[in-house]
Amino acid sequence: MAISYSTLIHPPTLRSYLVSAGYFQTKVLAFFHSFARDRVFRALKDGVVHGTLTVEDGADTFLFGSSPGLAVTLKVHKPDMWTRILISSDLGVSEAYMQGDFEASSLKDLLNLWLDNRLTMPSLESKFSAVFTRYSALAINTLGRQNLSNALWNVEVAYNTSNSFFEAVGNRFGLGAMAIEAALLGCTVDTVTLSYEQMVMTEQRAREADVSDRVRVHLCDYRDMPPSFEHAFDAMVTSEMIEARIPIPLLGPGPSEQ
């Protein structure tokens, strides 16, 4: 059963949306599905050298690999899977699974089979996936997928899901942990987040650590910080946002930036 976009923890990628939305529901799509399957099969034929992968696609069954190891069976429900893999490689496999395009005898074994053969299947990174990656990025920049309002929506969909969830998968590194550790070392910290739930949790943890007077949490986008932040800090640290370009200079004379 396919999973609707509303149940996903993140919005679909542009490439996934193009496949799922049915913009190519013509004879051209049927041809492209067949072409995509052929290209993926070529990669699997040369790439599966440890274990075996059996693919059941309609009335046809295909076997890849012959050496001892994991034995996985993959049953195709929708041909969209092949197109997703061709244009998005391993991410396409993930999205195909979320959309119910296929099922596996064991998802864990399927992932381990890929890990066992990851060095021999680089051909899954096709010229098509490279082209779609480039033009997806161009479209995202043009359409403003990460403008201020969309960034807030993405955070509300994902990071406001559950603090307990992120505590489990993040092993407590996030949720203000770095700000609190810096405050325990004697720093006065201003930290920004778009997640209301994480702001509340950070403030609670700061109180529990007795550093609430040295940790100030601001609910704002890093691109929309208050003017008072300009040249106001001795050091700046970005957590998992090293690619971010901050629009105002935050550091005073002789600072460090990490």
C-alpha positions in Angstrom: 0.0 0.0 0.0 1.4 3.3 -1.0 2.1 5.9 1.7 0.6 9.3 1.0 2.8 12.4 1.2 0.9 13.6 4.3 2.3 10.7 6.3 5.9 11.2 5.3 8.4 12.8 7.7 9.7 15.0 4.9 8.1 16.3 1.7 8.9 14.3 -1.5 11.8 15.3 -3.6 11.1 17.1 -6.9 12.1 14.0 -8.8 9.9 11.7 -6.8 6.9 14.1 -7.3 7.4 14.2 -11.0 7.1 10.4 -11.1 4.2 10.1 -8.7 2.1 13.0 -10.0 1.6 11.3 -13.3 2.9 14.0 -15.6 4.3 11.4 -18.0 1.3 9.0 -18.0 1.6 8.3 -21.7 3.3 5.8 -24.0 6.5 7.7 -23.4 6.3 6.8 -19.8 5.9 3.1 -20.6 8.9 3.3 -22.8 10.9 5.1 -20.2 10.0 2.5 -17.5 11.3 -0.2 -19.8 14.4 1.7 -20.6 15.0 2.4 -16.9 14.5 -1.2 -15.9 17.0 -2.3 -18.6 19.6 0.2 -17.3 19.1 -0.9 -13.6 19.3 -4.6 -14.6 22.7 -3.9 -16.3 24.0 -2.4 -13.1 22.7 -5.3 -11.0 24.1 -7.9 -13.4 27.7 -6.5 -13.0 27.2 -5.2 -9.4 25.8 -8.1 -7.4 28.9 -10.1 -6.6 28.1 -11.0 -3.0 24.8 -12.9 -2.3 21.8 -13.0 -4.7 18.9 -10.7 -5.6 15.8 -12.2 -7.1 13.5 -9.7 -8.8 9.9 -10.6 -9.5 8.4 -8.2 -12.0 4.9 -9.3 -13.1 5.2 -12.7 -14.6 9.0 -12.4 -15.0 11.6 -13.5 -12.5 15.3 -12.4 -12.7 18.2 -13.6 -10.7 21.3 -11.5 -10.0 24.4 -12.9 -8.4 25.4 -16.5 -7.7 27.8 -16.4 -4.8 27.1 -17.3 -1.2 25.7 -14.6 1.0 22.4 -12.9 1.6 19.5 -14.1 -0.6 16.8 -11.4 -1.1 13.6 -11.4 -3.1 12.2 -8.1 -4.4 8.6 -8.1 -5.7 7.8 -5.1 -8.0 4.3 -3.7 -7.6 4.6 -0.6 -9.8 7.0 0.2 -12.7 7.5 3.7 -11.3 10.2 2.0 -9.2 12.6 1.7 -12.2 12.2 5.3 -13.1 12.9 6.4 -9.5 16.0 4.4 -9.3 17.3 5.6 -12.7 16.9 9.2 -11.9 17.6 9.2 -8.2 19.8 6.1 -7.6 19.8 4.9 -3.9 17.4 7.7 -2.9 15.1 6.5 -5.6 15.0 3.0 -4.0 14.1 4.6 -0.6 11.3 6.6 -2.2 10.0 3.6 -4.2 9.7 1.7 -1.0 7.9 4.5 0.8 5.4 4.8 -2.1 4.7 1.0 -2.2 6.4 0.4 -5.6 7.9 -2.8 -4.3 8.2 -5.1 -1.3 11.3 -7.1 -0.2 11.5 -10.5 1.6 13.6 -8.6 4.2 14.2 -4.9 4.1 17.1 -5.3 6.5 18.7 -8.0 4.2 18.1 -5.8 1.2 20.0 -2.9 2.8 22.8 -5.2 3.9 23.0 -6.7 0.4 23.5 -3.2 -1.0 26.2 -2.5 1.6 27.9 -5.8 0.7 28.0 -4.7 -3.0 28.2 -1.0 -2.7 31.7 -0.9 -4.2 30.7 -2.8 -7.3 27.4 -1.0 -8.1 28.6 2.6 -8.8 26.9 2.4 -12.2 23.6 3.0 -10.5 24.8 6.6 -10.4 23.8 7.1 -14.0 24.2 10.1 -16.3 20.4 10.5 -15.9 20.6 10.8 -12.2 23.4 13.4 -12.5 21.3 15.4 -15.0 18.2 15.3 -12.8 20.2 16.2 -9.7 21.5 19.3 -11.4 18.1 20.4 -12.8 16.3 19.6 -9.5 18.7 21.9 -7.7 18.1 24.6 -10.3 14.3 24.2 -10.0 14.4 24.3 -6.2 16.4 27.5 -6.2 14.1 29.0 -8.9 10.9 28.0 -7.1 12.2 28.9 -3.7 11.6 25.6 -2.0 13.8 26.8 0.9 12.5 30.3 1.3 11.6 31.5 4.8 8.0 30.3 4.7 8.8 26.9 3.2 11.7 26.4 5.6 9.3 26.9 8.5 6.8 24.5 7.0 9.6 21.8 6.5 10.6 22.2 10.2 7.0 21.9 11.4 6.5 18.8 9.3 9.8 17.2 10.4 11.4 18.5 13.6 8.2 19.2 15.5 7.3 15.5 15.0 8.4 14.4 18.5 11.2 15.4 20.8 11.3 11.8 22.0 11.8 10.6 18.4 14.8 12.9 17.9 16.2 12.1 21.3 16.2 8.4 20.3 17.8 8.8 16.8 20.0 11.7 17.8 21.3 10.3 21.0 20.7 13.6 22.8 23.3 15.5 20.6 20.7 17.9 19.4 17.9 19.5 21.3 20.2 22.3 22.6 23.0 19.9 23.8 25.8 22.0 22.3 24.5 25.3 23.7 24.2 23.8 27.2 27.7 22.3 27.1 29.1 25.7 26.0 27.2 27.4 28.9 28.6 24.8 31.4 32.1 25.9 30.2 31.2 29.5 31.1 30.0 30.9 27.7 26.9 33.0 27.3 25.0 31.4 24.3 22.4 32.6 21.9 21.0 29.8 19.8 18.5 29.9 17.0 16.0 27.2 15.9 12.8 27.1 13.8 11.3 24.3 15.9 9.1 25.4 18.7 9.2 21.9 20.3 13.0 21.9 20.3 13.1 25.5 21.7 10.9 24.4 24.6 13.0 21.3 25.2 16.3 23.3 25.1 15.0 25.8 27.6 13.9 23.0 29.9 17.3 21.3 29.7 19.0 24.6 30.4 17.0 25.0 33.6 17.8 21.4 34.6 21.5 22.1 34.1 21.2 25.4 36.0 22.5 27.4 33.0 19.2 29.1 31.9 20.7 32.5 32.6 23.4 31.8 30.0 21.4 30.1 27.3 18.9 32.2 25.2 16.9 30.4 22.6 15.6 32.4 19.6 12.7 31.1 17.5 13.8 32.4 14.1 15.3 31.5 10.8 19.1 31.9 10.6 18.5 34.2 7.6 16.3 36.4 9.7 18.2 37.0 12.8 17.8 40.3 14.7 20.0 43.3 13.8 21.4 43.3 17.4 23.3 40.1 16.5 25.6 41.9 14.1 29.2 41.8 15.3 27.9 40.7 18.8 29.7 37.4 19.3 33.2 36.1 20.0 32.6 32.7 18.4 30.0 31.0 16.2 29.3 27.3 15.8 26.9 25.7 13.2 25.5 22.3 14.0 24.6 20.3 10.9 24.3 23.5 8.9 27.8 24.1 7.7 26.5 24.9 4.2 24.4 27.8 5.5 25.2 31.3 4.3 24.4 33.8 7.1 23.4 37.2 5.7 24.8 39.4 8.5 28.3 39.4 10.0 27.9 37.9 13.5 31.5 38.0 14.8 33.4 40.8 16.4 37.1 41.4 16.2 39.4 38.4 16.6 36.7 35.8 16.6 36.7 32.0 15.9 34.3 30.4 13.5 33.6 26.6 13.4 
